[in-house]
Amino acid sequence: MSLDLRSDTLTKPTKAMLEAMFSAEVGDDVFGNDPTVNALETKVANMFGMEASLFCASGTMTNQIAVKVHTGSGTEVICDQLSHIYLYEGGGVAQNAHASLKLLQGNKGRLTAEMVKGGINNPDDIHQPLTRLVSLENTMNKGGGAIYDFAEIEKIKAVCVENNLALHLDGARLFNALVETKETSLQYGQVFDSISICLSKGLGCPVGSLILGSADFIKKCKRVRKSFGGGWRQAGYLAASGIYALDHHVDRLKEDHQKAKLILEMLGNCNFVEELYPADTNIVIFELNESYQVAEFIQALAQKDVHVVHFGGKLIRMVTHLDIPFESLETLRTVLKSIEK
Ligand SMILES: *Cc1c(COP(=O)(O)O)cnc(C)c1O
């Protein structure tokens, strides 16, 4: 049995999701005429208590559009050095928004209000770019799916209000955080000026992300999306998968987290592990010790049809998802033991 733990983007639509897609009513979304896209955008906006949302092709696109609308030439975005917007979006912030990034060193990718405060440039000093935006990520991918403390987010918001900064959330895996904490999507909607969520990660859709914000903000985003080549037509087929996923695949994220905890426990007993990250949600990160080189380790697993990714240094990442059934984890246990040296 093949076990593909490289990413939670690898899931294929379930039969029920495909049926929802096949039966979707569609139209041309560039004309605003796709009823299923409109229904998804309204549904998501209501979930967060925000005025509007915009359905886009990817989480990179939603982040990039949001950053571009919030910022501009000569401005700066405060974020953690492990942020997706910095590491994994092709230098898009420089290309698209012509803004610079102030990279801070948080705890597993999470900033504090104190750090944010210290990262704000003096607006009266002409040497420095104008700080305009703070971008947080929850859960934090490169931090091992780490969850933000909501009370700290509220403190960061207060710093933003005091300094006239916008606050953006890269919530590609926000639902993974929400099912583990007592906070609701409505609370997130109250704190952030814009939120990006992904449907194609743990929620199991083939494609799709949304940006949320005020009606005026989303209107600007729509213009930028068009210029990015992201205006699409009968996108309702994809939007239907999103509506299905939001109705059926949110609560089950807890199962992915249980699977990650099981993997964590297995790795705790393996002699090639130097250090384990906590695995708060569906992402397991560990550091290899001297017994293996990274490429050799990945190859040893691949030969047993188990697939993982290199995550910098001697770090390896495994992600649980819809297409990793609990039963398959017994296979994983055997494989991990078999490659010990
Ligand atoms: C996956 C991901 C995104 C978006 O990635 P796309 O592949 O462009 O959809 C954004 N932020 C984080 C933290 C992610 O993990």
Ligand as a Chemical Component Dictionary entry (heavy atoms), coordinates in Angstrom:
data_LIG
# 
_chem_comp.id                   LIG 
_chem_comp.type                 NON-POLYMER 
_chem_comp.pdbx_formal_charge   0 
_chem_comp.three_letter_code    LIG 
# 
loop_
_chem_comp_atom.comp_id 
_chem_comp_atom.atom_id 
_chem_comp_atom.alt_atom_id 
_chem_comp_atom.type_symbol 
_chem_comp_atom.charge 
_chem_comp_atom.model_Cartn_x 
_chem_comp_atom.model_Cartn_y 
_chem_comp_atom.model_Cartn_z 
_chem_comp_atom.pdbx_ordinal 
LIG C1 C1 C 0 -0.351 25.471 1.012  1  
LIG C2 C2 C 0 -0.218 26.761 1.670  2  
LIG C3 C3 C 0 -0.582 27.941 1.023  3  
LIG C4 C4 C 0 -1.108 27.995 -0.375 4  
LIG O1 O1 O 0 -0.515 27.165 -1.257 5  
LIG P1 P1 P 0 -1.072 26.895 -2.729 6  
LIG O2 O2 O 0 -0.337 25.681 -3.094 7  
LIG O3 O3 O 0 -0.697 28.080 -3.530 8  
LIG O4 O4 O 0 -2.544 26.715 -2.637 9  
LIG C5 C5 C 0 -0.475 29.118 1.732  10 
LIG N1 N1 N 0 -0.047 29.128 2.988  11 
LIG C6 C6 C 0 0.294  28.017 3.651  12 
LIG C7 C7 C 0 0.718  28.106 5.072  13 
LIG C8 C8 C 0 0.232  26.792 3.014  14 
LIG O5 O5 O 0 0.583  25.689 3.676  15 
# 
loop_
_chem_comp_bond.comp_id 
_chem_comp_bond.atom_id_1 
_chem_comp_bond.atom_id_2 
_chem_comp_bond.value_order 
_chem_comp_bond.pdbx_ordinal 
LIG C1 C2 SING 1  
LIG C2 C3 SING 2  
LIG C2 C8 DOUB 3  
LIG C3 C4 SING 4  
LIG C3 C5 DOUB 5  
LIG C4 O1 SING 6  
LIG O1 P1 SING 7  
LIG P1 O2 DOUB 8  
LIG P1 O3 SING 9  
LIG P1 O4 SING 10 
LIG C5 N1 SING 11 
LIG N1 C6 DOUB 12 
LIG C6 C7 SING 13 
LIG C6 C8 SING 14 
LIG C8 O5 SING 15 
# 
